[in-house]
Amino acid sequence: MTLTSKQRATLRSKANQMPAIFHVGKDGVNPEFIIGVRDALEARELIKIDLNQNCELEVDEAAEIVASRTGAEVVQIIGRKFVLYKKSKTRKEGVL
């Protein structure tokens, strides 16, 4: 599913007030991190992730890696944070 610009704008506005629930550190993106993100996406659909200063990845690189490994879409990248969206298979009321 590719997000339309209107959907992306809606998701960006919802993500503005959200805190980052995951932080990518010096260990980078490991399998345990991906499992946690996948579970959070299923539960919430929209999550924000922060890249710590000690992470060796660039923010756009980390966002693409996490999105591709979880099947999510990158909604937005701001500074050292990025927002991901993935429609839940089990939630009755979604974010969009």
Steps between C-alpha positions, in 0.01 A plus 500: 500500500637837404381795702343795325623849584176564691542182706865585565400850619238351735753257645762775539256714698414206729869421553594857597396457863615139533812415698762271347440151636817343360860619490764369259834496680850374440371146438312627198204310360519145633240219474362564851449867416311407181274260693417773751425752226285249310297428817460872574385569143238226529373647827522873412540525120693829534828525692788740537861384529798706617858451381745547787822697443710184542323320213724451199211501251364812334135569581373443145698176476361375834145596401521307173652193668235487772216568255611231258550240774161569659294563187424855617509830315714796597261787564750767599862563594575801718846554644600173664145366528283312254137393492377166368150384411365153435133407490417253776357162411308475828394852607141583421549878501811610324695822505391579142 
